[in-house]
Amino acid sequence: MSQADSGNGPENSEAVAEPEVASLTRQLEDTTAKLRTVSKAFQDQQREMTAFRERFEAAAKARQERQAVDVVRAFFDPVHNLRRSLEVQVADPSQLLDGLRLVHHQFHEALVKLGVEPISGVGAMFDPNVHEAIGAVEVTDPAMDGRVATVYSDGYHVRGQVLQPARVAIGRFVDQLPAPEAAGEA
């Protein structure tokens, strides 16, 4: 029997291999097409993310610039009124003092509009996170022991973030007992 008759010859194995090769080639082409699709989708997603990040950063920058303008605008009136107060000639110093108090109030209101709040002062429990102790003062009220007794410089915070700590003196209770009487007096 010859190899050609048995069906095991090289022609027969090639005939068997051709459909298998064709099948593998189709699988490779399908897989390559899927890979290209996934790769394109990934690249599209990357471009979209980059564009989003750029838009987000541009919006944040614009918001920051608007906030800076709002901060400057909040102080226009107080600054103009301070300049006017300094330029005016007044015969009565109390009028100048009243004008300066008004300007101080306007500055305070401008800060409030920006979300700046004062840190609690006299009578508040000393908190090293918001107060800077620059001394201690004797107090006769035991309730003031360890509390802010004097504020030397106001402190401010915005939404819990300290901008400037309050510079304070802390109360230290001193018992003031009357002096003992002399033993020989009757």
C-alpha positions in Angstrom: 0.0 0.0 0.0 1.4 3.3 -0.9 1.3 6.5 1.2 -1.1 8.0 -1.3 -3.5 5.2 -0.8 -3.4 5.2 3.0 -4.5 8.9 3.3 -1.5 9.6 5.5 0.6 11.3 2.9 1.8 14.9 2.9 -1.0 15.9 0.6 -3.6 14.7 3.1 -2.0 16.4 6.0 -1.9 19.7 4.0 -5.5 19.2 3.2 -6.3 18.8 6.9 -4.0 21.7 7.9 -5.6 24.2 5.5 -8.9 24.4 7.2 -7.2 24.6 10.6 -4.9 27.4 9.3 -7.9 29.2 7.8 -9.7 28.9 11.1 -6.8 30.2 13.0 -6.3 33.0 10.5 -9.9 34.1 11.0 -9.5 34.0 14.8 -6.3 36.1 14.5 -8.1 38.6 12.2 -11.1 38.7 14.6 -8.9 39.2 17.6 -6.8 41.8 15.8 -10.0 43.7 14.9 -11.3 43.5 18.5 -7.9 44.7 19.8 -8.0 47.7 17.3 -11.5 48.5 18.5 -10.5 48.3 22.2 -7.3 50.3 21.5 -9.3 53.0 19.6 -11.9 53.2 22.5 -9.0 53.5 25.0 -7.4 56.3 23.0 -10.8 58.0 22.7 -11.3 57.7 26.4 -7.8 59.1 27.1 -8.5 62.1 24.8 -11.9 62.6 26.5 -10.2 62.5 30.0 -7.5 65.0 28.9 -10.1 67.3 27.5 -12.2 67.0 30.7 -9.1 67.7 32.9 -8.3 70.8 30.8 -11.9 72.1 31.0 -11.9 71.4 34.7 -8.6 73.3 35.2 -9.8 76.2 33.1 -13.0 76.4 35.1 -11.1 76.3 38.4 -8.8 79.1 37.1 -11.7 81.2 36.0 -13.5 80.6 39.4 -10.3 81.6 41.2 -9.9 84.8 39.2 -13.6 85.7 39.8 -13.0 85.2 43.6 -9.9 87.4 43.5 -12.0 90.1 41.8 -14.8 89.7 44.4 -12.2 90.1 47.2 -10.9 93.3 45.7 -14.4 94.7 45.1 -15.4 93.9 48.7 -12.8 96.4 49.9 -13.4 99.3 47.4 -15.9 101.1 49.6 -13.9 100.9 52.9 -10.7 102.0 51.2 -12.4 104.9 49.4 -14.1 106.0 52.7 -10.8 105.7 54.6 -9.1 107.9 52.0 -12.0 110.4 52.3 -11.7 110.4 56.1 -8.0 111.1 55.9 -8.4 114.0 53.4 -11.3 115.8 55.1 -10.5 118.7 57.4 -12.6 118.4 60.6 -12.6 120.8 63.4 -14.0 118.3 65.9 -11.7 115.2 66.3 -14.8 113.2 67.4 -16.2 113.5 63.9 -13.0 112.0 62.5 -13.2 109.2 65.1 -16.8 108.5 64.1 -15.8 108.3 60.5 -12.9 105.9 61.2 -15.3 103.7 63.3 -17.6 103.6 60.3 -14.7 102.6 58.0 -13.7 99.9 60.5 -17.2 98.6 60.4 -17.2 98.5 56.6 -13.9 96.6 56.6 -15.4 94.1 59.1 -18.6 93.7 56.9 -16.4 93.1 53.8 -14.6 90.3 55.6 -17.9 88.8 56.8 -19.1 88.8 53.1 -16.0 86.8 52.2 -16.7 84.2 54.9 -14.0 85.5 57.4 -15.1 85.1 60.9 -13.5 86.3 64.1 -12.0 83.7 66.6 -13.8 83.8 69.9 -12.2 86.1 72.4 -12.6 87.1 76.1 -14.2 84.3 78.1 -13.6 81.6 75.5 -11.7 78.5 76.7 -8.1 78.8 75.5 -7.5 76.7 72.4 -3.9 76.5 71.1 -5.3 75.7 67.6 -6.9 79.2 67.3 -5.2 81.2 70.1 -1.6 82.3 70.5 -0.8 82.7 74.2 1.5 85.6 74.8 1.1 85.7 78.5 -1.0 85.0 81.5 -2.9 87.4 83.8 -4.1 86.7 87.3 -7.9 86.5 87.6 -10.0 86.4 90.8 -12.9 84.5 89.2 -12.3 80.8 89.2 -14.5 80.4 86.1 -11.9 82.4 84.1 -9.0 80.1 84.9 -7.6 78.7 81.7 -9.9 81.0 79.6 -9.0 84.0 77.4 -8.8 87.0 79.8 -7.4 89.6 77.3 -7.2 89.8 73.6 -4.3 91.7 72.2 -4.9 91.0 68.6 -8.0 89.6 67.0 -7.8 86.3 65.2 -9.8 85.1 62.1 -10.8 81.9 60.4 -12.6 80.9 57.2 -14.6 77.7 57.4 -12.5 76.4 60.2 -9.1 77.3 58.6 -7.2 79.7 60.8 -6.0 82.8 58.9 -4.5 84.5 61.9 -4.6 83.2 65.5 -5.9 85.5 68.2 -3.1 86.7 70.4 -4.3 86.5 73.9 -3.5 86.4 77.6 -4.8 83.4 79.5 -6.5 83.8 82.9 -4.8 82.2 85.9 -6.9 82.0 89.0 -5.3 83.4 92.1 -7.3 82.9 95.4 -7.4 86.3 97.2 -7.9 85.3 100.8 -8.1 88.2 103.3 -4.9 88.8 105.2 -4.8 87.0 108.5 -5.4 89.3 111.5 -2.6 89.9 113.9 -2.9 87.4 116.8 -2.3 90.1 119.5 -5.4 92.2 118.6 -8.5 91.8 120.7 
